[in-house]
C-alpha cells in the first residue's frame, strides 16, 4: 500500500519547486509521482500533419521522486508524515502527528 496516492494534496519539501503545493495526477512507478504544476519542463515538439498537431514549445509535467513530497494535513495545512493503522479490520493511512485518518471527512 502506497503512502501517497492519486488525488492527494502534497507539498514539495526539496528541490527547485520547494514549498509549492499540488495534487498528485498519477503514480508513474513505485518511486515516482507526477504533481500538478510541479517539475514542469519545456518540450519542443514538431508539427505532425497526420494527427493535426501543431509544433512549438509545450509545458510538460515530469515525474518527481515521492521522497521529495509530503502529504498535506488539511487540519494544520502543513506537510506531515504518514503511517498505517488497522481500523475496523481495514488498513488505513493516518497522520503521525495527530493520528487522524487521511481523507476522512471532518
N, C-alpha and C positions, 0 to 999 in steps of 0.2 A: 504494500500500500504506500502510495506516494504522499509526502507531506505537502507538496504544492501541486494543485490540480488546475485544470482548465476552468476559467471563470473566477479564480481567486484574485483578490486585490493584493498586490505586492509592492514593496519599496526596494529600490536598489541600494545596497549597502557599500559597494565598492565599484571603482571604475569611473569612466568619463561621465556616466549618467547618474552618479551618486546623488541620492536624495530624491530622485524622481519616482513618481508612483504610476502604476498602470495595472491593467487587467491582463491576466495570462490568456493568450489567444490559443496556444496549443503546446503540447509536450512533444518535442522533436524526438527525443530518445530518453533513456533513463536519467541522463545528467543535464540535459538542456531543455530550456523553455523559450518560447517567444512571447514577449510582453509588448502590449500596445504602446507605441511611441518610444520604446526603449531600444537602443543599439540599432539605430536606423542608418543604413548605408545608401549611398547613391549608386545606382546601377545604370550603366549606359546600354541601351537596347537598340537594336537595328530594326528598321521598318520591315514588316512582313506582309506583302500584299495578299498572300494566300489566306491569311487569317484576318486581315484588315487592321493589324496592329500598327500604330504609328511609332516611329523611332523617337528617341530622346533620352532624357535623364529621368529615371524613376526612383522614388524613395522605396527602399525595401527593408522590412523588419528582419533582422538577423537574430539567430539564437543567442541566448546568454546562459551561462552556467547557473544551475539552480543554487549553488553555494553563494552566489553574488546577490541573491534576493532573499527577502524575508516577508512572511505573511503579515499583513496589517491587521491589528486587532481593532475592530470598529469602536470598542468601548474607550480605548485610550488614544487611538489614532496613530500609534507607533508600531514599528516592526517588532515582532516577538517570535520567540522560538515555539515550535510545535512538537507535541508528543502524542502518544496514543493511550487510550484507556478503553476498557470494556464496560459499556453501559447497556443494561437490559439485553445482554447476550450479543451485542453488536460492538465491533471495534470502531471507535470514533476518534477524530482528531481533537485535541484540546490544547489551549494556550498554556504554556508552562507558568506564566506569571500569576494568573488568577484561576486557572483550571476550567475556564468557560469553554464550551464546545464551539468549535469552528463552524460557522454558518448557521448557528442556532438563532432563531428569531427571538429578540429580547422582549 
